[in-house]
Amino acid sequence: MDVSTNPLISVIIPTFNRGQFLRRAILSAVNQTYSNLEILVISDGSTDDTAMIVGSVKDKRIKYYHNERNRGLVATRNIGVRKSLGEFVTFLDDDDEWAPNKIFRQFEVFKNIDTAVGLVFTNGYSEYENVMLPISQGVFMLELALC
């Protein structure tokens, strides 16, 4: 695959009145070992302290957008995609947290694969009673036919 060695990757975080979780999600994006990121937080008409929480994380890679009215998750993600400048896009839910090397590891798989790959995703964990339980195992790749 012919990709830049250090392309800009856009992290899109849609949110709606979930300030109590948002800071942790943003920090997990900011603290990635792969650093050529733009982090787009899109508030879907939030009326809580979302703007203040985003503003409290001082990082020049963060961009904040606010929908004047609630448009729903899909529309809000699509707004993020349209505003993104990255060669690659990744989504982070406002109540999730990434391991520090998540983007680095995913991009390494993507750039070293020798077929046409359209999507790379990783296993995840769910916290239940303070125990991290795997949702799926391994790193999976979906090969898409070129049209």
Secondary structure, DSSP 8 states (H G I E B T S, - for coil): ----SS--EEEEEEESS-HHHHHHHHHHHHT-S---EEEEEEESS--SSHHHHHHHS--TTEEEEE-SS---HHHHHHHHHHH---SEEEE--TT----TTHHHHHHHHHHH-SS-EEEEE---EEEETTEEEESS-S-EEEE----
